[in-house]
Amino acid sequence: MVVLVIILNVVVENPVYAHLASKRFEMPALVVILSLIFWSWTLGVVGLVFAVPFTLLILIILQSSEETRWINTLVGVDTIFEEIAEGQTGESAGPKEQKH
């Protein structure tokens, strides 16, 4: 029975969670999976619960410095921060569709 739970967790839960979290937070799925693995290894269950928020916090800190901004570009999350910056300055690349 334990083996079945482990197999379901590895095959279904982790990829599904990574896919949903990557869509919600606009992060690449690989970044979500790696953050889940890293934070659960370092902090256990607490790390699993807070993996995405911790990772987003680190990415925001990296984005705030010109010297470390290249890391976000390398990871592929620099577009998240460009959209936030455009929203704060009121500039936009083009018309955005409204959600109904």
N, C-alpha and C positions, 0 to 999 in steps of 0.2 A: 504494500500500500504506500509506503514512504517513497519507494522508487517511482511510482506513478505520479505522486505529487511533485517530485523533483523534475520529472520529465515534462509534465504540464507547465511547470513554472518556467523552465528553460525554453521550451518550444513555443508556448502560447503567450504567457503573461509578459515576459520581458520584451519580445518584439512588438506585441500589441501596445503595451504601455509606452514603449519608445516611439512608436509611430504616432500615437495620440498626443504625447507630450511634444513631439517635434512639430506637429501641426499647430498646436495651441500656442507654443512659445516661439515658433518660427526658427527653431534650432535644428540642425541636421540630426537625423536619427542616430547616427554613429556617436555624436557628442553626448546624446542622452544616455545611450547604452554604456559608454565609457564612464560617464559621471555616476551612473547607478553602480557600476562595478567598483569604482574607486571609493565612493563615499560609503558604500555598504561594507567594504573591506576595512576602511579606517574607523568608522563610527558604528557599525552594526546596523541594527534596525532603524535607529535614528537617522543614520546616513541614507537609508533607502527612502525614508519619508521626505527628507529635506535635500535630496540629491540635486534636483533641478533648481530650487531656489539658491542653494549654495553655489552651484555652477554659474547661474546668472549673476550672482553677486560678484564672483571673481571676474567674470567677463566685463562687467560694468567697471570694476576697478582697473582692469587692463585697458579698457577703452579710454579712461580718463587721462592717461599719460601718452604723450606723443612717442615716447621711447618704447612702449609696450603695445601700442595699437596694432602693430604688424601681426601679433599673435592672433588677434581676433580675425584678421584677414586670412591668415593661414588656416584657422579652424573653420572659417566660412560663415561667421556670424556678424560680420561687419555691417551687413545690410540692415540688420535689426536696429542698430544705433543710428544709421543714416535716416531711417524713417522717423525715429524719435526726434532727431535734430530738426528735420524738416517740419515736423508738427509744432515744435517750439518756436521756430522762427517764422512760421506762417508761409514758408515757401513750399512749393509743390512741383513735382516733375510733370504733372498732368492732372486732368480731372480724375477724381476717384469715384468709384461706383458707390452708391448708397445701398446699405443693406436694409431690406424690408422685413 
